[in-house]
Amino acid sequence: MDSSRSINVLSCRESQYCLDDHIFVAYLKEKFDPTFEFNLSFSNDRWKFELPRGELTKVRPLNRYNF
């Protein structure tokens, strides 16, 4: 990662939350599949992303996740 690039982090008590979409997308691609195109949004202090419909049927029945 480029050290000159800032990363947005929200801290609350013992927890830290990364608000940087590039890091979150990298995590999603590593967790699921690097070829997926993610529809990513952030609202109400929560990330939401959608995967292509039917892509995860062999892994999980849902295609929408909230964090």
C-alpha positions as a printed NumPy array, in Angstrom:
array([[  0.   ,   0.   ,   0.   ],
       [  1.174,   3.498,  -0.77 ],
       [  2.312,   4.979,   2.55 ],
       [  1.422,   8.51 ,   1.417],
       [ -2.235,   7.557,   1.042],
       [ -4.385,   8.253,   4.094],
       [ -6.792,   5.668,   5.465],
       [-10.035,   6.672,   7.13 ],
       [-10.507,   4.844,  10.424],
       [-13.263,   5.346,  12.969],
       [-12.432,   4.292,  16.538],
       [-15.007,   3.612,  19.205],
       [-13.857,   2.246,  22.544],
       [-12.027,  -1.017,  21.816],
       [-13.126,  -1.259,  18.183],
       [-11.756,   0.286,  15.015],
       [-13.641,   0.477,  11.747],
       [-11.965,   1.035,   8.407],
       [-13.949,   3.459,   6.261],
       [-11.648,   3.169,   3.25 ],
       [-13.537,   1.649,   0.332],
       [-10.383,   0.399,  -1.433],
       [ -9.394,  -1.716,   1.566],
       [-12.933,  -3.013,   1.969],
       [-13.192,  -3.975,  -1.711],
       [ -9.8  ,  -5.722,  -1.493],
       [-11.073,  -7.687,   1.514],
       [-14.258,  -8.659,  -0.339],
       [-12.33 ,  -9.785,  -3.403],
       [-10.01 , -11.889,  -1.225],
       [-12.919, -13.346,   0.775],
       [-15.172, -14.155,  -2.178],
       [-13.715, -13.965,  -5.694],
       [-11.401, -11.409,  -7.346],
       [-13.526, -11.425, -10.503],
       [-16.689, -10.205,  -8.738],
       [-17.79 ,  -6.633,  -9.366],
       [-19.098,  -5.224,  -6.099],
       [-21.805,  -2.583,  -5.769],
       [-20.563,  -0.867,  -2.62 ],
       [-22.294,   1.84 ,  -0.593],
       [-21.888,   3.407,   2.829],
       [-24.765,   4.897,   4.796],
       [-25.919,   5.13 ,   8.392],
       [-22.428,   4.116,   9.543],
       [-22.727,   0.77 ,   7.755],
       [-21.186,  -0.698,   4.633],
       [-23.51 ,  -2.472,   2.247],
       [-22.459,  -4.459,  -0.779],
       [-24.159,  -6.615,  -3.355],
       [-22.724,  -9.495,  -5.325],
       [-23.828, -10.515,  -8.802],
       [-27.068, -12.468,  -8.424],
       [-26.5  , -16.227,  -8.353],
       [-22.715, -16.026,  -8.018],
       [-22.621, -17.32 ,  -4.435],
       [-25.265, -20.02 ,  -4.622],
       [-22.628, -22.678,  -4.032],
       [-21.23 , -20.763,  -1.019],
       [-24.125, -18.925,   0.627],
       [-27.777, -18.494,  -0.279],
       [-27.745, -14.715,   0.286],
       [-26.377, -12.109,  -2.085],
       [-26.658,  -9.012,   0.133],
       [-24.575,  -8.373,   3.234],
       [-24.453,  -5.585,   5.797],
       [-21.581,  -4.798,   8.146]])
